[in-house]
Amino acid sequence: MATYKTIQGDTFDGIAYKLWGDEKHMKELIEANLDYADVLIFSPNVELIVPEAEETPALLPFWREGE
């Protein structure tokens, strides 16, 4: 299982953006690290579990679906 070691000032949304390029995966990151769910800003060297991010389908208009 992959891990991520925080740097001073990291946040869950910032880490999600660094790892996956999108903050929408923040929920998955928090769920994998419930012991830290109440942390707003991380101190350095906290080791977090990095889950496999589920791909969400692109939101295309119905006339472009299947392209």
N, CA, C and O atoms as a Tripos MOL2 file, in Angstrom:
@<TRIPOS>MOLECULE
protein
  268   267    67     0     0
PROTEIN
NO_CHARGES

@<TRIPOS>ATOM
      1 N           0.8410   -1.1760    0.0000 N.3       1 MET1
      2 CA          0.0000    0.0000    0.0000 C.3       1 MET1
      3 C           0.8870    1.2400    0.0000 C.2       1 MET1
      4 O           1.9030    1.2900    0.6940 O.2       1 MET1
      5 N           0.4990    2.2210   -0.7720 N.am      2 ALA2
      6 CA          1.2920    3.4450   -0.8920 C.3       2 ALA2
      7 C           1.0730    4.3460    0.3140 C.2       2 ALA2
      8 O           0.0200    4.3210    0.9510 O.2       2 ALA2
      9 N           2.0870    5.1370    0.6100 N.am      3 THR3
     10 CA          1.9920    6.1030    1.7010 C.3       3 THR3
     11 C           2.4910    7.4560    1.2180 C.2       3 THR3
     12 O           3.1660    7.5600    0.1940 O.2       3 THR3
     13 N           2.1480    8.4770    1.9670 N.am      4 TYR4
     14 CA          2.6000    9.8380    1.6950 C.3       4 TYR4
     15 C           3.0580   10.4310    3.0160 C.2       4 TYR4
     16 O           2.3440   10.3430    4.0150 O.2       4 TYR4
     17 N           4.2260   11.0270    3.0320 N.am      5 LYS5
     18 CA          4.7450   11.6830    4.2290 C.3       5 LYS5
     19 C           4.5300   13.1870    4.0700 C.2       5 LYS5
     20 O           5.0010   13.8010    3.1120 O.2       5 LYS5
     21 N           3.8130   13.7610    5.0260 N.am      6 THR6
     22 CA          3.4420   15.1660    4.9250 C.3       6 THR6
     23 C           4.6230   16.1000    5.1080 C.2       6 THR6
     24 O           5.6470   15.7500    5.6960 O.2       6 THR6
     25 N           4.4390   17.3020    4.5820 N.am      7 ILE7
     26 CA          5.3560   18.4020    4.8550 C.3       7 ILE7
     27 C           4.5510   19.4530    5.6290 C.2       7 ILE7
     28 O           3.3210   19.4460    5.5890 O.2       7 ILE7
     29 N           5.2300   20.3330    6.3160 N.am      8 GLN8
     30 CA          4.5630   21.3720    7.1090 C.3       8 GLN8
     31 C           3.5800   22.1430    6.2340 C.2       8 GLN8
     32 O           3.9360   22.6320    5.1620 O.2       8 GLN8
     33 N           2.3430   22.2440    6.7030 N.am      9 GLY9
     34 CA          1.3390   23.0240    5.9880 C.3       9 GLY9
     35 C           0.4650   22.2330    5.0350 C.2       9 GLY9
     36 O          -0.4730   22.7860    4.4610 O.2       9 GLY9
     37 N           0.7490   20.9440    4.8520 N.am     10 ASP10
     38 CA         -0.1040   20.1220    3.9820 C.3      10 ASP10
     39 C          -1.5310   20.0900    4.5120 C.2      10 ASP10
     40 O          -1.7590   20.1590    5.7200 O.2      10 ASP10
     41 N          -2.4790   19.9860    3.6020 N.am     11 THR11
     42 CA         -3.8930   19.7980    3.9300 C.3      11 THR11
     43 C          -4.4000   18.6310    3.0940 C.2      11 THR11
     44 O          -3.7790   18.2600    2.0980 O.2      11 THR11
     45 N          -5.5340   18.0470    3.5000 N.am     12 PHE12
     46 CA         -6.0550   16.9090    2.7560 C.3      12 PHE12
     47 C          -6.3570   17.2730    1.2990 C.2      12 PHE12
     48 O          -6.0460   16.4990    0.3940 O.2      12 PHE12
     49 N          -6.9530   18.4270    1.0660 N.am     13 ASP13
     50 CA         -7.2580   18.7930   -0.3200 C.3      13 ASP13
     51 C          -5.9900   19.0670   -1.1200 C.2      13 ASP13
     52 O          -5.9160   18.7340   -2.3030 O.2      13 ASP13
     53 N          -5.0010   19.6680   -0.4820 N.am     14 GLY14
     54 CA         -3.7310   19.9200   -1.1610 C.3      14 GLY14
     55 C          -2.9900   18.6360   -1.5020 C.2      14 GLY14
     56 O          -2.3960   18.5160   -2.5730 O.2      14 GLY14
     57 N          -3.0290   17.6820   -0.5870 N.am     15 ILE15
     58 CA         -2.3780   16.3870   -0.8370 C.3      15 ILE15
     59 C          -3.0850   15.6630   -1.9730 C.2      15 ILE15
     60 O          -2.4350   15.1000   -2.8530 O.2      15 ILE15
     61 N          -4.4220   15.6760   -1.9570 N.am     16 ALA16
     62 CA         -5.1860   15.0370   -3.0350 C.3      16 ALA16
     63 C          -4.8260   15.6590   -4.3800 C.2      16 ALA16
     64 O          -4.6800   14.9530   -5.3770 O.2      16 ALA16
     65 N          -4.6840   16.9730   -4.4040 N.am     17 TYR17
     66 CA         -4.3140   17.6380   -5.6530 C.3      17 TYR17
     67 C          -2.9040   17.2360   -6.0950 C.2      17 TYR17
     68 O          -2.6700   16.9980   -7.2800 O.2      17 TYR17
     69 N          -1.9670   17.1590   -5.1480 N.am     18 LYS18
     70 CA         -0.5930   16.7480   -5.4800 C.3      18 LYS18
     71 C          -0.5580   15.3320   -6.0540 C.2      18 LYS18
     72 O           0.1540   15.0600   -7.0210 O.2      18 LYS18
     73 N          -1.3360   14.4350   -5.4470 N.am     19 LEU19
     74 CA         -1.2820   13.0230   -5.8250 C.3      19 LEU19
     75 C          -2.0870   12.6910   -7.0820 C.2      19 LEU19
     76 O          -1.6560   11.8880   -7.9100 O.2      19 LEU19
     77 N          -3.2560   13.3150   -7.2170 N.am     20 TRP20
     78 CA         -4.1610   12.9360   -8.3110 C.3      20 TRP20
     79 C          -4.5160   14.0800   -9.2390 C.2      20 TRP20
     80 O          -5.2070   13.8740  -10.2370 O.2      20 TRP20
     81 N          -4.0550   15.2860   -8.9270 N.am     21 GLY21
     82 CA         -4.3580   16.4260   -9.7850 C.3      21 GLY21
     83 C          -5.7610   16.9720   -9.6230 C.2      21 GLY21
     84 O          -6.2230   17.7580  -10.4510 O.2      21 GLY21
     85 N          -6.4500   16.5590   -8.5520 N.am     22 ASP22
     86 CA         -7.8200   17.0090   -8.3240 C.3      22 ASP22
     87 C          -8.1690   16.8390   -6.8490 C.2      22 ASP22
     88 O          -7.8860   15.8040   -6.2460 O.2      22 ASP22
     89 N          -8.7840   17.8600   -6.2850 N.am     23 GLU23
     90 CA         -9.1500   17.8220   -4.8710 C.3      23 GLU23
     91 C         -10.3080   16.8850   -4.5850 C.2      23 GLU23
     92 O         -10.5500   16.5480   -3.4260 O.2      23 GLU23
     93 N         -11.0290   16.4550   -5.6090 N.am     24 LYS24
     94 CA        -12.2280   15.6320   -5.3920 C.3      24 LYS24
     95 C         -11.9000   14.2990   -4.7110 C.2      24 LYS24
     96 O         -12.7990   13.6530   -4.1720 O.2      24 LYS24
     97 N         -10.6540   13.8830   -4.7250 N.am     25 HIS25
     98 CA        -10.2570   12.6270   -4.0870 C.3      25 HIS25
     99 C          -9.9260   12.8010   -2.6000 C.2      25 HIS25
    100 O          -9.4880   11.8560   -1.9440 O.2      25 HIS25
    101 N         -10.1340   13.9950   -2.0810 N.am     26 MET26
    102 CA         -9.8600   14.2680   -0.6770 C.3      26 MET26
    103 C         -10.6600   13.3420    0.2390 C.2      26 MET26
    104 O         -10.1400   12.8790    1.2540 O.2      26 MET26
    105 N         -11.9000   13.0730   -0.1020 N.am     27 LYS27
    106 CA        -12.7580   12.2130    0.7270 C.3      27 LYS27
    107 C         -12.1510   10.8240    0.8740 C.2      27 LYS27
    108 O         -12.1370   10.2690    1.9730 O.2      27 LYS27
    109 N         -11.6520   10.2600   -0.2160 N.am     28 GLU28
    110 CA        -11.0350    8.9350   -0.1730 C.3      28 GLU28
    111 C          -9.7850    8.9520    0.7130 C.2      28 GLU28
    112 O          -9.5310    8.0060    1.4580 O.2      28 GLU28
    113 N          -9.0240   10.0180    0.6260 N.am     29 LEU29
    114 CA         -7.8150   10.1540    1.4290 C.3      29 LEU29
    115 C          -8.1560   10.2410    2.9200 C.2      29 LEU29
    116 O          -7.4920    9.6160    3.7470 O.2      29 LEU29
    117 N          -9.1790   11.0060    3.2580 N.am     30 ILE30
    118 CA         -9.6050   11.1190    4.6560 C.3      30 ILE30
    119 C         -10.1230    9.7790    5.1600 C.2      30 ILE30
    120 O          -9.7840    9.3620    6.2680 O.2      30 ILE30
    121 N         -10.9410    9.0980    4.3560 N.am     31 GLU31
    122 CA        -11.4970    7.8050    4.7760 C.3      31 GLU31
    123 C         -10.4160    6.7670    5.0180 C.2      31 GLU31
    124 O         -10.5960    5.8780    5.8500 O.2      31 GLU31
    125 N          -9.3050    6.8580    4.3150 N.am     32 ALA32
    126 CA         -8.1930    5.9220    4.5070 C.3      32 ALA32
    127 C          -7.3410    6.2860    5.7260 C.2      32 ALA32
    128 O          -6.5050    5.4970    6.1670 O.2      32 ALA32
    129 N          -7.5640    7.4930    6.2670 N.am     33 ASN33
    130 CA         -6.7550    7.9900    7.3830 C.3      33 ASN33
    131 C          -7.6430    8.6170    8.4480 C.2      33 ASN33
    132 O          -7.4540    9.7740    8.8220 O.2      33 ASN33
    133 N          -8.6100    7.8510    8.9340 N.am     34 LEU34
    134 CA         -9.5930    8.3810    9.8740 C.3      34 LEU34
    135 C          -8.9840    8.9120   11.1700 C.2      34 LEU34
    136 O          -9.5710    9.7850   11.8100 O.2      34 LEU34
    137 N          -7.8310    8.4050   11.5630 N.am     35 ASP35
    138 CA         -7.1780    8.9110   12.7770 C.3      35 ASP35
    139 C          -6.7970   10.3840   12.6480 C.2      35 ASP35
    140 O          -6.6140   11.0700   13.6540 O.2      35 ASP35
    141 N          -6.6790   10.8670   11.4210 N.am     36 TYR36
    142 CA         -6.2840   12.2570   11.1680 C.3      36 TYR36
    143 C          -7.4220   13.0960   10.5830 C.2      36 TYR36
    144 O          -7.1860   14.2090   10.1140 O.2      36 TYR36
    145 N          -8.6370   12.5820   10.6030 N.am     37 ALA37
    146 CA         -9.7690   13.2520    9.9630 C.3      37 ALA37
    147 C         -10.0110   14.6540   10.5130 C.2      37 ALA37
    148 O         -10.5340   15.5080    9.7970 O.2      37 ALA37
    149 N          -9.6500   14.9060   11.7470 N.am     38 ASP38
    150 CA         -9.8850   16.2210   12.3390 C.3      38 ASP38
    151 C          -8.7150   17.1870   12.1550 C.2      38 ASP38
    152 O          -8.7610   18.3140   12.6460 O.2      38 ASP38
    153 N          -7.6800   16.7580   11.4580 N.am     39 VAL39
    154 CA         -6.5100   17.6180   11.2350 C.3      39 VAL39
    155 C          -6.7910   18.5410   10.0470 C.2      39 VAL39
    156 O          -7.1470   18.0850    8.9600 O.2      39 VAL39
    157 N          -6.6270   19.8350   10.2740 N.am     40 LEU40
    158 CA         -6.8140   20.7990    9.1840 C.3      40 LEU40
    159 C          -5.5150   21.0770    8.4510 C.2      40 LEU40
    160 O          -5.4810   21.1200    7.2210 O.2      40 LEU40
    161 N          -4.4410   21.2670    9.2170 N.am     41 ILE41
    162 CA         -3.1260   21.5340    8.6360 C.3      41 ILE41
    163 C          -2.1270   20.5850    9.2920 C.2      41 ILE41
    164 O          -1.9860   20.5620   10.5140 O.2      41 ILE41
    165 N          -1.4440   19.8110    8.4670 N.am     42 PHE42
    166 CA         -0.5140   18.8070    8.9780 C.3      42 PHE42
    167 C           0.8280   19.3950    9.3600 C.2      42 PHE42
    168 O           1.3090   20.3610    8.7670 O.2      42 PHE42
    169 N           1.4130   18.7800   10.3660 N.am     43 SER43
    170 CA          2.8040   19.0430   10.6970 C.3      43 SER43
    171 C           3.6470   18.1090    9.8120 C.2      43 SER43
    172 O           3.0970   17.2250    9.1540 O.2      43 SER43
    173 N           4.9470   18.2940    9.7920 N.am     44 PRO44
    174 CA          5.7710   17.4570    8.9130 C.3      44 PRO44
    175 C           5.8800   16.0080    9.3970 C.2      44 PRO44
    176 O           5.7310   15.7140   10.5820 O.2      44 PRO44
    177 N           6.1410   15.1310    8.4540 N.am     45 ASN45
    178 CA          6.4660   13.7210    8.6950 C.3      45 ASN45
    179 C           5.3340   12.8650    9.2510 C.2      45 ASN45
    180 O           5.5830   11.8890    9.9570 O.2      45 ASN45
    181 N           4.0970   13.2240    8.9380 N.am     46 VAL46
    182 CA          2.9680   12.3640    9.2800 C.3      46 VAL46
    183 C           2.7860   11.4220    8.0990 C.2      46 VAL46
    184 O           2.6450   11.8710    6.9610 O.2      46 VAL46
    185 N           2.7870   10.1320    8.3610 N.am     47 GLU47
    186 CA          2.6630    9.1550    7.2790 C.3      47 GLU47
    187 C           1.1950    8.7940    7.0660 C.2      47 GLU47
    188 O           0.5360    8.2550    7.9550 O.2      47 GLU47
    189 N           0.7020    9.1010    5.8770 N.am     48 LEU48
    190 CA         -0.6900    8.8350    5.5230 C.3      48 LEU48
    191 C          -0.7670    7.6760    4.5340 C.2      48 LEU48
    192 O           0.1240    7.4910    3.7040 O.2      48 LEU48
    193 N          -1.8300    6.9110    4.6350 N.am     49 ILE49
    194 CA         -2.0980    5.8430    3.6750 C.3      49 ILE49
    195 C          -2.7170    6.4790    2.4350 C.2      49 ILE49
    196 O          -3.6220    7.3070    2.5390 O.2      49 ILE49
    197 N          -2.2300    6.0910    1.2720 N.am     50 VAL50
    198 CA         -2.7540    6.6040    0.0120 C.3      50 VAL50
    199 C          -3.5630    5.4990   -0.6580 C.2      50 VAL50
    200 O          -2.9960    4.5110   -1.1240 O.2      50 VAL50
    201 N          -4.8910    5.6600   -0.7090 N.am     51 PRO51
    202 CA         -5.7210    4.6370   -1.3430 C.3      51 PRO51
    203 C          -5.6590    4.7490   -2.8650 C.2      51 PRO51
    204 O          -5.2140    5.7590   -3.4120 O.2      51 PRO51
    205 N          -6.1090    3.7020   -3.5280 N.am     52 GLU52
    206 CA         -6.2660    3.7720   -4.9770 C.3      52 GLU52
    207 C          -7.4350    4.7050   -5.2490 C.2      52 GLU52
    208 O          -8.5410    4.4720   -4.7610 O.2      52 GLU52
    209 N          -7.2080    5.7400   -6.0090 N.am     53 ALA53
    210 CA         -8.2900    6.6860   -6.3070 C.3      53 ALA53
    211 C          -9.1840    6.0910   -7.3830 C.2      53 ALA53
    212 O          -8.7210    5.6220   -8.4230 O.2      53 ALA53
    213 N         -10.4770    6.1250   -7.0970 N.am     54 GLU54
    214 CA        -11.4240    5.6250   -8.0810 C.3      54 GLU54
    215 C         -11.6020    6.6670   -9.1670 C.2      54 GLU54
    216 O         -11.7570    7.8580   -8.8980 O.2      54 GLU54
    217 N         -11.5760    6.1920  -10.3910 N.am     55 GLU55
    218 CA        -11.7960    7.0910  -11.5060 C.3      55 GLU55
    219 C         -13.2730    7.4170  -11.6030 C.2      55 GLU55
    220 O         -14.1260    6.5300  -11.5750 O.2      55 GLU55
    221 N         -13.5560    8.6840  -11.7140 N.am     56 THR56
    222 CA        -14.9280    9.0830  -11.9210 C.3      56 THR56
    223 C         -15.0930    9.4340  -13.3890 C.2      56 THR56
    224 O         -14.2300   10.0920  -13.9700 O.2      56 THR56
    225 N         -16.1920    9.0030  -13.9940 N.am     57 PRO57
    226 CA        -16.3450    9.2700  -15.4220 C.3      57 PRO57
    227 C         -16.4390   10.7710  -15.6840 C.2      57 PRO57
    228 O         -16.9690   11.5370  -14.8790 O.2      57 PRO57
    229 N         -15.9140   11.1540  -16.8230 N.am     58 ALA58
    230 CA        -16.0050   12.5500  -17.2260 C.3      58 ALA58
    231 C         -17.4710   12.8830  -17.4630 C.2      58 ALA58
    232 O         -18.2360   12.0680  -17.9780 O.2      58 ALA58
    233 N         -17.8340   14.0620  -17.0880 N.am     59 LEU59
    234 CA        -19.2180   14.4700  -17.2710 C.3      59 LEU59
    235 C         -19.3820   15.0850  -18.6580 C.2      59 LEU59
    236 O         -19.1160   16.2690  -18.8700 O.2      59 LEU59
    237 N         -19.8180   14.2660  -19.5760 N.am     60 LEU60
    238 CA        -20.0370   14.7160  -20.9430 C.3      60 LEU60
    239 C         -21.5260   14.9090  -21.1780 C.2      60 LEU60
    240 O         -22.3450   14.2310  -20.5570 O.2      60 LEU60
    241 N         -21.8820   15.8190  -22.0600 N.am     61 PRO61
    242 CA        -23.2860   15.9320  -22.4210 C.3      61 PRO61
    243 C         -23.7440   14.6420  -23.0980 C.2      61 PRO61
    244 O         -22.9380   13.9440  -23.7120 O.2      61 PRO61
    245 N         -25.0150   14.3290  -22.9900 N.am     62 PHE62
    246 CA        -25.5260   13.0570  -23.4880 C.3      62 PHE62
    247 C         -25.1990   12.8120  -24.9460 C.2      62 PHE62
    248 O         -25.0360   11.6570  -25.3410 O.2      62 PHE62
    249 N         -25.0950   13.8540  -25.7650 N.am     63 TRP63
    250 CA        -24.8160   13.6650  -27.1850 C.3      63 TRP63
    251 C         -23.3580   13.3130  -27.4710 C.2      63 TRP63
    252 O         -23.0160   12.9440  -28.5950 O.2      63 TRP63
    253 N         -22.4830   13.4270  -26.4380 N.am     64 ARG64
    254 CA        -21.0780   13.0760  -26.6310 C.3      64 ARG64
    255 C         -20.6920   11.8090  -25.8770 C.2      64 ARG64
    256 O         -19.5510   11.3590  -25.9800 O.2      64 ARG64
    257 N         -21.6150   11.2280  -25.1240 N.am     65 GLU65
    258 CA        -21.3010   10.0250  -24.3830 C.3      65 GLU65
    259 C         -20.8940    8.9180  -25.3480 C.2      65 GLU65
    260 O         -21.4530    8.8040  -26.4390 O.2      65 GLU65
    261 N         -19.9440    8.1210  -24.9570 N.am     66 GLY66
    262 CA        -19.4800    7.0120  -25.7850 C.3      66 GLY66
    263 C         -18.3460    7.3920  -26.7230 C.2      66 GLY66
    264 O         -17.8760    6.5420  -27.4800 O.2      66 GLY66
    265 N         -17.8940    8.6280  -26.7000 N.am     67 GLU67
    266 CA        -16.7910    9.0300  -27.5770 C.3      67 GLU67
    267 C         -15.4740    8.5710  -27.0090 C.2      67 GLU67
    268 O         -14.4250    8.8150  -27.6050 O.2      67 GLU67
@<TRIPOS>BOND
     1     1     2 1
     2     2     3 1
     3     3     4 2
     4     3     5 am
     5     5     6 1
     6     6     7 1
     7     7     8 2
     8     7     9 am
     9     9    10 1
    10    10    11 1
    11    11    12 2
    12    11    13 am
    13    13    14 1
    14    14    15 1
    15    15    16 2
    16    15    17 am
    17    17    18 1
    18    18    19 1
    19    19    20 2
    20    19    21 am
    21    21    22 1
    22    22    23 1
    23    23    24 2
    24    23    25 am
    25    25    26 1
    26    26    27 1
    27    27    28 2
    28    27    29 am
    29    29    30 1
    30    30    31 1
    31    31    32 2
    32    31    33 am
    33    33    34 1
    34    34    35 1
    35    35    36 2
    36    35    37 am
    37    37    38 1
    38    38    39 1
    39    39    40 2
    40    39    41 am
    41    41    42 1
    42    42    43 1
    43    43    44 2
    44    43    45 am
    45    45    46 1
    46    46    47 1
    47    47    48 2
    48    47    49 am
    49    49    50 1
    50    50    51 1
    51    51    52 2
    52    51    53 am
    53    53    54 1
    54    54    55 1
    55    55    56 2
    56    55    57 am
    57    57    58 1
    58    58    59 1
    59    59    60 2
    60    59    61 am
    61    61    62 1
    62    62    63 1
    63    63    64 2
    64    63    65 am
    65    65    66 1
    66    66    67 1
    67    67    68 2
    68    67    69 am
    69    69    70 1
    70    70    71 1
    71    71    72 2
    72    71    73 am
    73    73    74 1
    74    74    75 1
    75    75    76 2
    76    75    77 am
    77    77    78 1
    78    78    79 1
    79    79    80 2
    80    79    81 am
    81    81    82 1
    82    82    83 1
    83    83    84 2
    84    83    85 am
    85    85    86 1
    86    86    87 1
    87    87    88 2
    88    87    89 am
    89    89    90 1
    90    90    91 1
    91    91    92 2
    92    91    93 am
    93    93    94 1
    94    94    95 1
    95    95    96 2
    96    95    97 am
    97    97    98 1
    98    98    99 1
    99    99   100 2
   100    99   101 am
   101   101   102 1
   102   102   103 1
   103   103   104 2
   104   103   105 am
   105   105   106 1
   106   106   107 1
   107   107   108 2
   108   107   109 am
   109   109   110 1
   110   110   111 1
   111   111   112 2
   112   111   113 am
   113   113   114 1
   114   114   115 1
   115   115   116 2
   116   115   117 am
   117   117   118 1
   118   118   119 1
   119   119   120 2
   120   119   121 am
   121   121   122 1
   122   122   123 1
   123   123   124 2
   124   123   125 am
   125   125   126 1
   126   126   127 1
   127   127   128 2
   128   127   129 am
   129   129   130 1
   130   130   131 1
   131   131   132 2
   132   131   133 am
   133   133   134 1
   134   134   135 1
   135   135   136 2
   136   135   137 am
   137   137   138 1
   138   138   139 1
   139   139   140 2
   140   139   141 am
   141   141   142 1
   142   142   143 1
   143   143   144 2
   144   143   145 am
   145   145   146 1
   146   146   147 1
   147   147   148 2
   148   147   149 am
   149   149   150 1
   150   150   151 1
   151   151   152 2
   152   151   153 am
   153   153   154 1
   154   154   155 1
   155   155   156 2
   156   155   157 am
   157   157   158 1
   158   158   159 1
   159   159   160 2
   160   159   161 am
   161   161   162 1
   162   162   163 1
   163   163   164 2
   164   163   165 am
   165   165   166 1
   166   166   167 1
   167   167   168 2
   168   167   169 am
   169   169   170 1
   170   170   171 1
   171   171   172 2
   172   171   173 am
   173   173   174 1
   174   174   175 1
   175   175   176 2
   176   175   177 am
   177   177   178 1
   178   178   179 1
   179   179   180 2
   180   179   181 am
   181   181   182 1
   182   182   183 1
   183   183   184 2
   184   183   185 am
   185   185   186 1
   186   186   187 1
   187   187   188 2
   188   187   189 am
   189   189   190 1
   190   190   191 1
   191   191   192 2
   192   191   193 am
   193   193   194 1
   194   194   195 1
   195   195   196 2
   196   195   197 am
   197   197   198 1
   198   198   199 1
   199   199   200 2
   200   199   201 am
   201   201   202 1
   202   202   203 1
   203   203   204 2
   204   203   205 am
   205   205   206 1
   206   206   207 1
   207   207   208 2
   208   207   209 am
   209   209   210 1
   210   210   211 1
   211   211   212 2
   212   211   213 am
   213   213   214 1
   214   214   215 1
   215   215   216 2
   216   215   217 am
   217   217   218 1
   218   218   219 1
   219   219   220 2
   220   219   221 am
   221   221   222 1
   222   222   223 1
   223   223   224 2
   224   223   225 am
   225   225   226 1
   226   226   227 1
   227   227   228 2
   228   227   229 am
   229   229   230 1
   230   230   231 1
   231   231   232 2
   232   231   233 am
   233   233   234 1
   234   234   235 1
   235   235   236 2
   236   235   237 am
   237   237   238 1
   238   238   239 1
   239   239   240 2
   240   239   241 am
   241   241   242 1
   242   242   243 1
   243   243   244 2
   244   243   245 am
   245   245   246 1
   246   246   247 1
   247   247   248 2
   248   247   249 am
   249   249   250 1
   250   250   251 1
   251   251   252 2
   252   251   253 am
   253   253   254 1
   254   254   255 1
   255   255   256 2
   256   255   257 am
   257   257   258 1
   258   258   259 1
   259   259   260 2
   260   259   261 am
   261   261   262 1
   262   262   263 1
   263   263   264 2
   264   263   265 am
   265   265   266 1
   266   266   267 1
   267   267   268 2
@<TRIPOS>SUBSTRUCTURE
     1 MET1         2 RESIDUE 1 A MET
     2 ALA2         6 RESIDUE 1 A ALA
     3 THR3        10 RESIDUE 1 A THR
     4 TYR4        14 RESIDUE 1 A TYR
     5 LYS5        18 RESIDUE 1 A LYS
     6 THR6        22 RESIDUE 1 A THR
     7 ILE7        26 RESIDUE 1 A ILE
     8 GLN8        30 RESIDUE 1 A GLN
     9 GLY9        34 RESIDUE 1 A GLY
    10 ASP10       38 RESIDUE 1 A ASP
    11 THR11       42 RESIDUE 1 A THR
    12 PHE12       46 RESIDUE 1 A PHE
    13 ASP13       50 RESIDUE 1 A ASP
    14 GLY14       54 RESIDUE 1 A GLY
    15 ILE15       58 RESIDUE 1 A ILE
    16 ALA16       62 RESIDUE 1 A ALA
    17 TYR17       66 RESIDUE 1 A TYR
    18 LYS18       70 RESIDUE 1 A LYS
    19 LEU19       74 RESIDUE 1 A LEU
    20 TRP20       78 RESIDUE 1 A TRP
    21 GLY21       82 RESIDUE 1 A GLY
    22 ASP22       86 RESIDUE 1 A ASP
    23 GLU23       90 RESIDUE 1 A GLU
    24 LYS24       94 RESIDUE 1 A LYS
    25 HIS25       98 RESIDUE 1 A HIS
    26 MET26      102 RESIDUE 1 A MET
    27 LYS27      106 RESIDUE 1 A LYS
    28 GLU28      110 RESIDUE 1 A GLU
    29 LEU29      114 RESIDUE 1 A LEU
    30 ILE30      118 RESIDUE 1 A ILE
    31 GLU31      122 RESIDUE 1 A GLU
    32 ALA32      126 RESIDUE 1 A ALA
    33 ASN33      130 RESIDUE 1 A ASN
    34 LEU34      134 RESIDUE 1 A LEU
    35 ASP35      138 RESIDUE 1 A ASP
    36 TYR36      142 RESIDUE 1 A TYR
    37 ALA37      146 RESIDUE 1 A ALA
    38 ASP38      150 RESIDUE 1 A ASP
    39 VAL39      154 RESIDUE 1 A VAL
    40 LEU40      158 RESIDUE 1 A LEU
    41 ILE41      162 RESIDUE 1 A ILE
    42 PHE42      166 RESIDUE 1 A PHE
    43 SER43      170 RESIDUE 1 A SER
    44 PRO44      174 RESIDUE 1 A PRO
    45 ASN45      178 RESIDUE 1 A ASN
    46 VAL46      182 RESIDUE 1 A VAL
    47 GLU47      186 RESIDUE 1 A GLU
    48 LEU48      190 RESIDUE 1 A LEU
    49 ILE49      194 RESIDUE 1 A ILE
    50 VAL50      198 RESIDUE 1 A VAL
    51 PRO51      202 RESIDUE 1 A PRO
    52 GLU52      206 RESIDUE 1 A GLU
    53 ALA53      210 RESIDUE 1 A ALA
    54 GLU54      214 RESIDUE 1 A GLU
    55 GLU55      218 RESIDUE 1 A GLU
    56 THR56      222 RESIDUE 1 A THR
    57 PRO57      226 RESIDUE 1 A PRO
    58 ALA58      230 RESIDUE 1 A ALA
    59 LEU59      234 RESIDUE 1 A LEU
    60 LEU60      238 RESIDUE 1 A LEU
    61 PRO61      242 RESIDUE 1 A PRO
    62 PHE62      246 RESIDUE 1 A PHE
    63 TRP63      250 RESIDUE 1 A TRP
    64 ARG64      254 RESIDUE 1 A ARG
    65 GLU65      258 RESIDUE 1 A GLU
    66 GLY66      262 RESIDUE 1 A GLY
    67 GLU67      266 RESIDUE 1 A GLU
